[in-house]
Amino acid sequence: MTIPGLDPSGELGRLFFQIQSKSGHDKDVRHPPTTSRGATDAVDLSGLAQDIRIYSSRAAQLPDLRTDRIQQIQQTLAQGSELATPEQLADAIARETILNDLGS
């Protein structure tokens, strides 16, 4: 299963991995037995693990601050416009509540 744009370091990413580990989807990752001669170890990564590695490296390249977004918010506030509608706020609060309940 692939979730585009999943940030594995964020709250949703941690929740997703907790659910994945509880549901037994970790069976895709195989670790071959090691030999006593110290031969090189090999690991086959699942598609999910490969996606996580790709997205993690992409996320590491992003700047910590999105100055373009900060400027847009500052302009919106300076104009006296709303940043979000009441419906958008209610939706965000509901999502956060659901995520918090699932993480407990």
NORLIN-V852618 format. One record per run of one state. SS is the DSSP state (h for helix, s for strand, l for the rest). FROM is the first residue (numbers start at 0). TO is the last residue. If there is no record, write none. Layout:
BEGIN
ss=(SS SS)
from=(FROM FROM)
to=(TO TO)
END
This chain:
BEGIN
ss=(l h l h l s l s l h l h l h l)
from=(0 10 23 24 28 29 31 42 44 46 61 66 78 85 103)
to=(9 22 23 27 28 30 41 43 45 60 65 77 84 102 103)
END
